[in-house]
């Protein structure tokens, strides 16, 4: 087969669940499949997108920027179908939510979640209407839809009216695959970000649903009882005001994939307070970094973390604070969570995700 990958949405310097999904899934597919021919459609910022060269892969750089969404959507809808015809594609896989409405070949689209439907505060009203239109229309036109969790599949059926019979659930792998460093190398990475141990780690992000203000409020209730700082890795969400970032709260800014597992491993505890996740890669990244996981029980997260996390209500600040107290005071409980986290990871593999995704391509091509 001749298979296209629509990765036009990727932005330089932005690391999130959908960018990790694209990088790790494509690497895994190329590692297990040397028979099919692949065309990877990238925007002009992504000439160095970190997928290894392979004899059966062609990179197609498209003259657009992902920062101008209107032009990207127009290119995706008008020009990508033309390229699909030129390259005689048997299947085009759009890796993040929006797919061309009209293609000369079968379409596969991955929908990571439906937060743009249920969480109005995450984007402007106009952008939300545009995303809902293109997502719903492109998904209905697609031959197959990939959901990254059973929760995400249920949400697609409930909020977008998509038929269950054409949705395939393919769990992602365990997020970032960079090695954990120890000793002096780990100390040097922590020093680079001005971090001191002990600390509690969390990942910020660019959206209000990451629920960081409640995490900060919960940390404020326990900080007098423990020597730990709270480290927010990555971006600080827009709903976090400066007065919430006290001297015991450290922010790292952008962290490359190579540093993230080591920073997580250096924490005594990782907290994921999110209100909504279609999959929740940070939870698996924490388990892979062998750090005890304290996790919201919202959305897909109980499905993904299994027994390898201590769960709490993300809307209840006192319950979150008490959960942190309990884990920081109980080293045996933390050790048990580490072991259960390692066991839970056995359910997730990029290689298995690659094999299942290839099966979806075959189903789509067969109609």
C-alpha positions, 0 to 999 in steps of 0.5 A: 500500500501507499500510505500518507501521514497528515502531520501538518498540525505539528508546531516547532517547539511544542511538545504535547500528547499529539506531537509525541503520538505522531513521533513515536507512532511513526517511528514504530510503524517504520520499524515494523513495516518495510513493505508499504510506502509512506508519504509524510506531509509536514509543514515548512517548520518541520523539515527536521521532524525526528522520524528516522530516514527509511527507504520506504519513507518520503518527506513532503514539505508543504509551504505553509506554517501551522501558526496560521490555522486558516491557511493550514485548514485551507491547504489541508482541505484543498491541496492535500487531496491533490497530493494524495492523488499525485502520490496515488495513495491507498490511505491517508491517515490524519494524525490529529483530529482534522482530516480532509473532507474529500479525498481520492482515497480512503481516510483514517483520522485519529481523534485524541479527545473531544475536549473542544466540544465539552470544554468551552474555556480551552479555545475561542468560540469561533475557533471551537465552531470551526474545529467542531465542524471540520472534525465532525465532517472529516470523521464522518467522511473517513472510512476508519477512526482511531480513538486512543482510549475507550473513554475517547470512543464513548465521547465521540459517539456521545458528542459527535454522533459518530458510529461505533462500528467504524471506531477502532480503539488503539492505545498509545505507547508509554509516551516519551522513550528517552532514557533516565539518567542518574548520578552526576548526569541527573544532578546536572539536568536538575541544576540546569533548571534550578531545581533542588530535591526533594520536590513534587513534580507536575506538568503544566501545559497551555490549557485551563483543563490541566487544573493547575490552580487547584493543584497550587491551592492544594500544595499551599495547604501542605507546604508548611509540613514538608520540605518539598518544592512543587515543580511545574514542568513546561508551560504555565497555563494561562489561568495561573496568575503570578500570585499563585507562583510562590517561592516554593513553586518552581517553573522550568519552561520548555523541557526537551524530551531528553530531559523529561524522564530524568526530571520526573524520576528525581521527584518523590511524587508526580501529580496529574490533576487534569479535568479531562484527558483523552488518553493521558500520556503524562501518567504513563511517562510518570510510571515509566520514570518510576515515580509514584503517581497521584492522579485525577480520577476524571475522564480516561485516566482511571482506564489508563493508569490501572492500579498504578496510581492513587486517585482523587477528585480533581475538583476537591482541593482538600482531597488533593492536598490530603492525598499528597500528605498521605503519599509523602508520609508513607514510603511503603505506599509510594514503593507499592505504587511504583511497582504497580505502575511498572506492571501497568506499563506492560499494557502499553507499547508503541510497537503494538500500537503500530501493528494495530494501526497497520491493521486499521489501514488495511481495513480502511483500504478494503472499504 
